Amino acid sequence: QVQLVESGGGLVQPGGSLRLSCAASGSIFNINACGWYRQAPGKQRELVAAITTSTNYRDSVKGRFTISRDNAKNMVYLQMNGLKPEDTAVYYCYATIITGDYVIRDYWGQGTQVTVSS
């Protein structure tokens, strides 16, 4: 079984920083695309950042957030600087994974709350 587990969320003041981590475990042959979505109360889930061999960010986080991955450890990270109250949301890690049985599918983490407030 493949699992994604996020960590690193919390409460931070505006202008502060957080680093989210996502650990993939289980029978993994390879991780293709991976990244982070977020969902604020009453809003749709939206893509924040994605990484394959390149990176992609939504406009509102460009220059403030940085996505990275460690393929050897099956980890993906989101460094968030200059946080704003509008970044408040539950952040979800996702990954498109080829399992040890050579099945490709998308996996999601359980989410981690990020709250930006003074």
C-alpha positions in Angstrom: 0.0 0.0 0.0 1.2 3.5 -0.8 0.7 6.3 1.6 1.4 10.0 1.6 1.9 11.8 4.9 2.2 15.5 5.3 3.7 17.5 8.1 4.8 21.0 8.9 1.6 22.9 9.0 0.6 25.3 11.8 -0.2 28.8 12.9 2.1 31.6 11.6 1.9 35.4 11.6 1.7 37.3 8.3 5.1 37.5 6.7 6.3 34.3 8.4 7.5 31.1 6.9 6.6 27.4 7.0 8.0 24.3 5.4 5.6 21.5 4.5 6.9 18.0 4.0 5.3 15.0 2.3 6.6 11.5 2.7 5.6 8.8 0.4 5.9 5.2 1.6 5.0 1.7 0.5 5.6 -0.2 -2.7 6.9 2.5 -5.0 8.6 2.0 -8.3 8.8 5.6 -9.3 7.1 8.9 -8.5 6.2 11.0 -11.6 4.5 14.3 -10.9 3.9 15.5 -7.4 3.0 18.7 -5.7 0.6 20.5 -3.4 -3.0 21.6 -3.5 -4.9 23.7 -1.0 -8.5 24.2 0.0 -9.8 27.1 2.0 -13.2 27.0 3.7 -16.0 27.4 1.2 -13.6 27.3 -1.8 -12.6 24.7 -4.3 -9.3 22.9 -4.0 -6.6 24.6 -6.1 -3.2 23.7 -7.3 -0.4 25.5 -5.5 2.7 24.0 -7.0 3.8 21.0 -9.0 7.1 19.4 -9.8 8.2 16.9 -12.4 11.5 17.8 -14.1 10.3 21.4 -13.9 8.2 23.4 -11.5 4.9 25.1 -11.9 3.3 27.6 -9.5 0.0 29.4 -9.3 0.5 33.1 -9.8 -0.4 34.2 -6.3 2.5 32.2 -4.7 5.2 32.8 -7.3 8.3 34.3 -5.7 7.1 33.3 -2.2 6.8 29.5 -2.4 9.3 27.0 -3.5 8.6 23.3 -4.3 11.3 20.7 -4.2 11.7 16.9 -4.1 14.2 14.3 -2.9 13.7 11.3 -5.1 16.0 9.1 -3.1 13.8 9.7 0.0 10.5 9.9 -1.8 9.9 13.3 -0.3 8.4 16.5 -1.6 8.6 19.8 0.1 6.9 23.2 0.0 8.9 26.1 1.4 6.4 29.0 2.0 7.8 32.4 2.7 6.1 35.8 3.0 2.8 34.1 4.1 -0.4 36.0 3.8 -3.8 35.5 5.5 -5.2 34.4 2.1 -2.7 31.5 2.2 -4.8 30.0 5.0 -6.0 26.6 3.9 -5.6 22.9 4.3 -2.7 21.9 2.2 -2.7 18.5 0.5 0.2 16.6 -1.0 -0.4 14.5 -4.1 1.7 12.3 -6.3 1.4 10.3 -9.4 3.1 7.0 -8.5 4.0 3.9 -10.4 3.7 1.2 -7.8 5.9 -1.9 -7.4 3.2 -3.8 -9.4 3.7 -1.2 -12.2 0.3 0.3 -11.7 0.1 4.1 -12.1 -2.3 6.1 -10.1 -2.7 9.3 -8.1 -2.3 9.4 -4.3 -3.3 12.0 -1.8 -2.2 12.9 1.7 -4.6 13.6 4.6 -3.9 17.3 4.6 -2.2 19.7 6.9 -3.7 23.0 8.2 -1.9 26.2 7.5 -3.2 29.3 9.3 -1.8 32.7 8.7 -3.1 35.2 11.3 -1.9 37.8 13.7 
